[in-house]
Amino acid sequence: QVQVVESGGGLVQAGGSLRLSCAASGLRFMRTMAWYHQAAGGQRELVAAIDSGGSANYKDSVKGRFTISGDNGKNTVNLQMNSLKPEDTGVYYCKVSGVWGTDYWGKGTLVTVSS
């Protein structure tokens, strides 16, 4: 059975950094791995994604601050988060997309950025 597990969340002051990690298991082939952010009371939205060819895309507000990296063959992806802002606070979810379009979600990891 597919499992997706996030880690690395925590409390950090504005301007600080965190590195989130996502590990997926039980999936033979992956098309895309992505990170989503959901603020309290807000909608879950895409932050960064990387496909099997290594192409990455980012939400405009995190460009230049966040970097997604990983190896789809090893079913891992990281999100390096620098220059964190209070508005980055929220739960970060990892999503793994299979080649047939099936999505698998982790339970999320909480990031809190204080001012």
N, C-alpha and C positions, 0 to 999 in steps of 0.2 A: 504494500500500500504506500502511496506517495505521502511523504512527510516534508513539511517546509517549516524551518525553525529560524527565527530571527534572534539576534543578540546584539549587545553593545549600547543599548539605550541607557540613559541616566540623566543626572542633573548637571548642568554646566552654565556658567555665566556667559552673558552676551560677549561675542568676540572669540569664544573658545571653540574647541573642536571635539568631535566625536567620530568614531568609526563604527558603522553598523555592518553586521555580517549576516548573511543568509545562507543556510545549507539545506539543500534538497536531496532527498533520497527516494529510491523506489521508482524513479522515472528514467527510462532508457534513453529517450531523446527529448531535447528541449529546443524550443524555437526562440523564446524570449524569457529573460528574467528582469524584473522591474521592482522599483520601490514606490510605494504610495504613501501619502501623508493625509492624516485626518485630524484636524483640530477639533477641540471640544465644540460640539454643536454644528460642525461644518461637514462638508461633503468630502468623501475620499477622492483624492486627486493624484494623478501621476506626478512623481517627482523626477524620476530618471529611469531609463530602460536601456538594456543592451541586448542585441540579438545574437544569434549563433555566429554571425560573421564578424562580430566585434563592433558593429556600429552602435553608437550611443546617442540618446537624445535626452533633453532636460527641460524641465519647467523653466520659463524665462527668469523667474525670481531667484533661482538657485544657480544659474549659469555663472561660472567663474568662482563659485564657492564650494559646490559639491562635485564630486567625481565618482562615477560608477565604474567598477572594474570587476573582473572575474574570469572564470574559465567555465563555460557551459559544459564542457566535457567532464569537468569535475563536480558539476552541479553546485557551484558556489558563486556568490556575488557579494561585493562589498560596496558600501557607500561611505566615502570619506566626506565628512561635513566640516567645513571650515567657516570661520567668521560667522558663527551662528547668531541668529537674531531671535528675539522673543517670539516673533510670529512663526518661527520654525517649530515651536512647541506643538506637540501632539503625538499621536501614535503612528509609527511607521510600520507599514505592512509590506512583506515581500510576496510577490506573485510570480509563479512559474507557469509558463504557457507551453503546453505540449505541441507536438507537430500537427495534431489533429484538431487543435483549437480548444482543448480542454484547459481550464485554468485551475491552479492550485494555490491556495492562500495560506500564509502563516497566521499565527494569532496576534502578531504585532509586538513591538517593543516601544516603550514610552520614552520620549525625549522631552525634557523640560529645560527651557532656556530662560534664565532669570536675568533681569535688568539691573 
